[in-house]
């Protein structure tokens, strides 16, 4: 590939919680973009990588009270 005239990297961290299981997952996503000219044509290269960096289950919470119960 010819020398790029533009290169950028974007990193995002997301945290998700599954309400049914209590499983908390954090995902690190990194994307890369490169733009270059080759023989008068624009060459676009992109890549993405995702990694789960942690996942654990929170202890289930008990309800303190329920409406209508005594």
Buried (B, 14 or more C-beta within 10 A) or exposed (E): EEEBEEEEEEEEEEEEEEEEEEEBBBBBEBBBBBBBEEEEEEEEEEEEEEEEEEEEEEEEEEEEEEEEEE
